[in-house]
Amino acid sequence: MAYKISDECISCGACAAACPVSAISEGDGKYEINPETCIECGACAETCPVGAPAQE
């Protein structure tokens, strides 16, 4: 199950920098994870200061 970024996202970009497969990009007001690229490693969740990424 891929990760998804909640509305708690503060658009800091920490998750995108931590993603080893570049599955995260800046979206409309928050970052978004491409579920087809996500390898479910959890690097984004570990890096996020507000805990926005979580598994669906």
Buried (B, 14 or more C-beta within 10 A) or exposed (E): EBBBBEEEBEBBEBBBEBBEEEBBEEEEEBBBBEEEEBEEBEBBBEBBEEEBBBEE
